[in-house]
Amino acid sequence: MSEQQTFWPVECEAGEPDLLVCMSCLGEVFKRKVPIPDCPACHGVSTYEAFTLDAIRDWGTDQLIEKAVRANAEVEQPVRPAPAPGVELPAE
């Protein structure tokens, strides 16, 4: 049984970098959100920095650039924050 990944939303102003890269492994990137409780690849915690797609293209690996392009193309979905332990959110 696989669990669905949960995320914290990250607010970014228009024109600000909104692709968050894990600085521990430099292998994961998410658009305007960070995974809870940690990076799914390296399990780093609180290690994300925001970049533009152009900046990632300047220094990223081919794999990271591909992930960034996919993340950047995602249609923004509302991200519900994870509930505190023991708290259940109502179904939508």
N, C-alpha and C positions, 0 to 999 in steps of 0.2 A: 504494500500500500504506500503510495507516495503522498507526501503532504504538499499542500499548495504553499508556495513561498509568500510570506507576508512582507509588507514594506511600510516604512515611514515616509510620508510625503515631504518633499523639500520645496519650499517656495522660492522662486526665482523671478526677479523683475524682468520685464521685456528687455531684450538685448544683453542680459547677463548670461554667462556660461551656465548651461543647464544639464550637461552630461557629467555624471558623477563617476569618477574612476577610483577603484580600490588602489590605494597607493602601496599596499602591502604586497600584492601580487602583480599589479599592473595588467590584470587579465580579465577584469569584469568592469562593465560600465552600465549605468542605468540612467534613464532620463527622469529628472525631477523626483527621484525616490531612492531610498537606500534599503537594502534588505534587513530584516529582523530575524535572528538576533545578530547575525554576522555575515561576512562575505561567504557566498556558497562555495567558492573555489578554495580559499585559503583560511577561512574562518577568522580573518582579521576583523577587529571591532573599531568603529569610529576612525576609519582610515581613508575616508573619501574626500576627494578634492574635485571641484567643478572646473570643467574645461569646455571650450567650444569644439565643434567637430573639426574645424580647420586646425586648431591647436593639436588635437589628437592625431590628425593626419601628419603633422610635422614630426612627431616623435614616437608614435605608437607602432606596435607590431602590426603585421597584416591582419592577424586574428583580432586584435583589439579594435583596429579601424573598422573591420567588418561588423563587429558587435556594436560599435558606436553608430555606424550608418543605420543598422537595423533599429537600434534604440531611438535614434533621432527621427526615424520615420514612423514610430509608433503614434497612434492616435491617443491623445491623452485621455485616460480613463480616471475617474475619481478614485483616489486611493484612500481606503479607510484605514486609520491607524489600528494596530493590533490592540485588543483589549488587555487590561491589566490581568495578571494571573488570577484565575478564579472568577472573572467577570465575563459574562456572555453578552454579546451585542445582539439586539433584535434582528431578525431576518428582514431583508428588504422586500 
